[in-house]
Amino acid sequence: MLADPRRPADDDSGAPQCLLRRRFTARELPELRVQVEQCAAWAGLSEIRRGDFVLAVDEIATNAVEHAGGKGTLLLRRIGEELECQITDSGPGFSADVIPELLPGLDGATTGRGLWLTKLVTDRLTVTAGTSGAVVTLAMRLS
């Protein structure tokens, strides 16, 4: 489901506005990136931040595919002045403690580069346990 371009992107109520909801697999990652970019543009995320946002979403979606059963679910919403993406998977789960503080490789870690990058470029990153697997939520302010 994509956002309806006939509806205004601005919603003063602050109520969540669903822009995109879909399941994905590895094969669908390129299309997912395009849809996230389109929705982010429509929601008003600046071009420079949009590239970072799409990169961050792609890193988390790719992690879901590679480490959590080959598929995931994405929910992209505008909530007030923030663009939020929630990716859910059915893997073994993990916590935010695994996100490296330094660029992986500098601290001896061999994994976690995508999580580290996502934490670096977004305004908010949380990891919680889902009913099965992990729920990773990342967000950027629109203004």
N, C-alpha and C positions, 0 to 999 in steps of 0.2 A: 504494500500500500504506500503510495507516494502522496505528498502534500498536494492539495488542490490549489493550483496557481490562481484560481479566481477568488480565493479567500485571502483577505489581507494577512500579511505576516505579522503585523503588530497586533498584540492582544494585551490591552491595558489591565485586564483582570488578573494576570499572573497565572491563570489556570493552565495546566499542561496542554500543549497543542501537539498532537501526534503528527509527525512529518513522514515517518517511514517505519514500517514494521514488517520484518521478513525473516525467514529462515535462510541459512546459507551453508554451502559446502565449499571446498577448495575451488571447484570449477566455477563457482559464481562470484568469487572474490573480485575479479575485474569489474563486473557489472555493479557489484555492491559499492565499490569505490566511486564510480560515476554517479550512482544514485545519492550517496552521502554528499558528494560535492554539490550536486544540483540542489538538494534540500538545504544545505548550509548556505548557499548563495541566496536562495529564496528567503531564508530566515533572516538574512542581513549580516551574516558573518563576513568581515572584510576579507578581501582576496588573499592577503598575506597570512592571516590567521587561518583562513579556510584550508590552505595547503597543509599547515601543521595539523589541523583537526582531522583531515582526511588521512594523513599519514598515521596519526595516533589510532584512529579507528581501524585502519588496515592492520596495524601491528597487533592489536588485541584480537581482531577477527582471525588473523593468521595463527595466532597462538591457540585460539579455540580449535581451529582445524587441526593443527599439528600436535597438540598435546592433550586434547580433550574429546576424542571420539570422532573427529573428522567433520563436525558440523557445529552450528551455533544458531542463536537467535539474536537479532538486532532490533532494538527499539530506539528510535531517534525522536527527540521531543524538544520543542521550544518551551521553556518554563520561564516566564517573565523575560528578563534580559539575559538569559543563559541558554545555550544550546547543549543539550545533554544526550549522550549516547550510552545505552546500557546493552552490554553483550553478555548473554547467558550461554553456558555450555553444560555438558553432562559428563565432564571429566572427573578426575580425582579431587579437584579443588585445590586451592592454595590460599595463602594469606598475603597481605601487603608486605609482610616481613621479608619476603623473597625479592622484593624490588631493591636492586643495588643502589647505594648512595652515590657511588662513583661510577663512571663509565666502565662497564664490564670489560675486563682485560687489564685495566689499571690497578684493580684491587685483587686480582687473581681469579675473579669469577669468569667462568666461560659461558654462562648463559645470563639471560635477563636484559639483554640490550633493548629489546622492544618495549619492555615494561619501563625501563629506565628512561628511554626516549619519550614515552607517553607521559610519564610523570613530569619530565622537563618542559614539555610544550603545552600542557593543558593547565587550566586553572584549578581543576579538581579531579582527583583520581581516587576511587575507593574500590576495595575488593571485599566482597562478602560471600558467605556460603549461600548457595541456592538450595532448592529441594534436592537436587543432585548436581554436583559440580560447583562452579564459581559464577558469580555475577560481578562483572567489572563495569563500573560506571565512570565515565570521563565527561568533563564538561568544560566549556569555554564561555566567557562572557561575550556578549554580542557587541557591547560598546567599548 
